[in-house]
Amino acid sequence: MKNSINNIKSYLLLWSTQSLSALGSSMTSYALGLWLYKSTGSALKAALLTVCSYAPYVIMSIFAGALSDKWNKKRTMLTCDLFAAFTTVTAFLLISADALEPWHLLLINALNGLMNTVQQPASEVAATQLIPKQYYQKTGALRSLSQSLNTILTPVLATMLFAFGGVSTVIIVDLSTFLIAFMVLLLFIRIPEPETDSKEKETLIASVKSGLSWLKANPLILKLIFFLSGINLIASANTAALSPLILSKTASSEVKLGWVNFCIGLATLAGSFIASASPAPKNRVRAICLALFFSMSTENFILAFSDSPAVWCFAVVLGWIFIPYMGANLDVVFRSTIPPDMQGRVYACRNSLQFFTIPIGSLCSGALIDNFFEPLMSNQDSGSYLCSAFGTGKGSGAAMLMAVLGVSGVAVCVIFTILLKKEHYKR
C-alpha cells in the first residue's frame, strides 16, 4: 500500500486539491441554478444553463485538443483555472450590487464551458503522465469517488451556506477552494510532457485530422464513443427533468431535491468502492454495456411512476450504483489504447462526438416539458390512464418524459451491445 501511494503521490495531491476546487464550483453552480429556476419557474430556462456550458465545449473541443497536445499541460490548466475564477468573481460582484440577471449566468456558463474545453484534454493527458499503467483502474475509481463526494456534499453544503449568508457566501468558499488548488498545482506538481517529435511541426488542422484518423482506424473506441453519446442524450434529459419533477410534485421543496441528489452521491460513492475493489473483468466492453443497461432499465421507469420521495431516492441509487464501475473500465480502455502523445487530440475528438448530445438532451427536455408533456397532461381527465400512470398537476409531464427516456435508454443499450459484440478489447 505504501509503495502504491508513493508511486502516485503527485497524482493524489493533484486529484485531491482539484476535487476540492470542483466541489466549490459545484456548490456555486447549484446555488445559482436554484436561483434561476425559482426566479423564472421555467424548466427550459434552467436547462439553458447546461446548454451554455456544453455548447462551446462541444463546438471547440476538437480544436482545443489539438492545441492541448502542442501546449504545456500545466500552464494550460493554470490559465483555465484562473479564468474560471475570474468569472466567479464577476458573479460575486453582480450579486453584491443586486444586479444579477439570468442572461449573466448564461454568459458566465458559456465562458466557463469554453475554458473547460481547453483544460479537460490537458488534464486527461496530465493524469496519464502521472499515473503508472497498472494503477489506471484504481485511479479511475478515485475520480468516481471524488465525483460521488461532490454529489453528496454539494446540495448539503450549498444549502447550509446559502441559508447562512446567501449566494455570496457560497462563492467565497468556492474561491477559497480554487486558491488552494491553484497554488498546489503551481508550486508542488510537476507534469512531464509526452515524448513526441511531431507535435510542434504539425499544423492545427493536421492535428485535428490525425485525431479523427486515429479514431477511424480504431472502431472499438469509436463505437464506444457513439454509445456514450446516446447514453448522454438520455442522461442529460433525465438530469434536466429531475429538478422540475421533484420541485413541482413537492411544492418547491429544495430539501427533498437535496435528499435525492444526496442519494445519487451515496450511490456513486458506493459504486466507487465497488470499482476500486473489483478485479479486472474478462471483457471490459461487456462490463460497460451491462452497467449502462442496468442503469437505463431501472431509474427512469421508477421515477416516472412514483410520487414518493423515498422511492425516488431508491430509483437514483439503482441508476447510479454501477456508473463508477462503468467509468473505471471505460477509462482503462481509453488510456491503455490511445498513445500518450495522441491523447489530447483523440480525447478532444471524443469530447465533441460523445458530449454534443448533452446540450441537445437538456434543451429538448426543458422544451418538451414546458411545451408538450405538461400541456398534454393538464388536458387529461383525472381518471384517464395517463393520469393514473403519471399523476396529475404540475410535474406529471416531467414524469411522462421520464418513462419515454426509460424506453429510449434501454433501446440504445440493446442496439450498441449488439454492435460492440464483434469488437474485442484484449489489453
C-alpha angles and dihedrals in degrees: 000000000000092000090049091054092048091051093056102025094120090052092046091053091048093044096049096048095042089049090053090051091048089054091054091049092048092052090053092048091048094051094045093045092054089048091054096048094046091046096050105021089215124128089198095056091046090050089053088072089066092043092053091049096050104033096075089038091057098039098047101029096091090059096038092059092054089051090046091058088054098042130073107267098217095048090047092053093046093050093049092047091051093051092049089053089052091056090049091052088051090055090049092053092048091051092047089053091046088237102117113134130181092251090057090060092048091052093046091050091049092052092047089049090054092052091047088054090065098035100050099064090042092053092046091055091044090055091050090051092050098044125072111229095247090063098053096104094045094047089046087057089050090057089051089049093055091046089050094051088046091055092046098046101036099075093038098048095036091052092047094048092043091053091047100048112349130246091318091065091051090052093049090055089047092054091048092055090047091054092053093049093044095052094046092051092044098048110023111029123080113191114194117218119238114258112252137143100201110047096088093049097044116095122233094253091046090051091053091048092049091054092050091045091053091053092048089053092050107056095176093063092041093052091047090052092052090046090055091046089058091048091048090054090057095039095049091050088050092051092049091050097044098076095045090047095052099035092048095047095044101045094259095310107173087181093064091044088050091052092052091050089046090055090050087056093047091050094051090044090055089043090054091057090047090052093047095048097041119100118238108281119237090238115028094185092055090048090054092050095048094048092052093045091054091050096047095045096053120030103050095048094049092048090049098054102039138073095187120108089209091056090046089055090050090049096054091047089058091045096052107029095092099034094093089051089052091047094049092052092045089051092053092049092051099042096045094044103043115070112242094239089053098044097093092054096040095045089049091052087046090053093053094045099038101039104037088092093061097076089040092053093046094047094045092047094054093043094047093049095048099039107027120013099040094046090045093052094043089059094053123103112248091244096050123120092248092053091047089053102039105020130238135279129031112342095038090097091054088050091053090051089053090058091051089050090051093056092044093049093052090049092052091050094049094048096049094042087060092046093048094047090086093054122083128200109203105174 
